[in-house]
Amino acid sequence: MQVSKRMTGNPVTVSPDTPVSDARVKMKRENIHRLPVIDKNGHLIGIVTEKDILYASPSPATSLDVYEIHSLMGKLEVHSVMTKDVITVGPDTPLEDAARILADNNIGGLPVVENSILVGIITESDLFRVFVELFGAREKGIRLTVLMPEKRGELADLSKAIADAGGDIVSFGNMLGENATNRYAIIKIKNLSEKEIIKAIQPFTERIADVREI
């Protein structure tokens, strides 16, 4: 799946000359944590986050009174606190690549740009929702974590065994195992009992690490 399918299109934005205090109010009102900064032609020129605004705000230990703080923040504009070298993705970027970029760069959101124009934003919250769907978290079934040998055709054999036993696979995912010879598979199955599932898949696994009905 591509980023365009899960991004927020036409995201809330600010201009570079927006007062930082106004940007903070907009984030709070829209319940968001970052604002792309665009010029009058819709080109992305930066991004400002809650953390940027926090760092730009006077310390709680400041000797300034509330009116002086308000005046100071009113004069401070977004362009002076925003991140200018923004990491972006295109609308055709695969979701897993967007997730990897977020994780590798320890950031919470990626503006989506097409032909230099901002067309959307995808955040960690969007990807968490995809994660929930991928693992069928809203559907009932029996969830298993199994250690499987890393060899050709093993997943096909496992899927066939489940189907032959009368089960339906709600979701399937896999991740690194204990070494290069195996992988963990996380499977949710319905229309079979726990005992029937274990009997069906046992020949194709090295170990069943966890079984639970959820």
WOKA-V799685 format. One line per field, one symbol per residue. ss: DSSP state (H for helix, E for strand, L for the rest). psi: psi as a letter, one per 20 degrees, with the letter a starting at -180 (. if undefined). burial: 1 if it has 16 or more other ideal C-beta (glycine too) atoms within 10 Angstrom, else 0. A space follows every 10 residues. Layout:
BEGIN
ss: ???
psi: ???
burial: ???
END
This chain:
BEGIN
ss: LEHHHLLEEL LLEELLLLEH HHHHHHHHHH LLLEEEEELL LLEEEEEEEH HHHHHHLLLL LLLLLHHHHH HHHHHLEHHH LLELLLLEEL LLLEHHHHHH HHHHHLLLEE EEEELLEEEE EEEHHHHHHH HHHHLLLLLL LEEEEEEEEL LLLHHHHHHH HHHHLLLEEE EEEEEELLLL LEEEEEEEEE LLLHHHHHHH HHHHLLEEEE EEEL
psi: qqhhiiroql rprrrhjpqh hhhggggghi lriqoqpqai jjppiaqprh hghghiqqqh jqiqrhhhgg gghhhpqhhi irphnpprrr hjpqhhhggg ggghjlriqo qpppljppia qprhhghhhg ggghjkijqq appqoqpqqn qpihhggggh ggghijqpog qpqqrqbhai irqppoppqr jqrgghgggh igijqhpohq pqp.
burial: 0011011000 1011010101 1011001000 0101111100 0001111111 0110011000 0000000000 0110011110 1100010110 1010100110 1100001011 1110000111 1111011001 0000110000 1111111100 0001100110 1100001001 1100001000 0111111110 0100011101 1001100000 0000
END
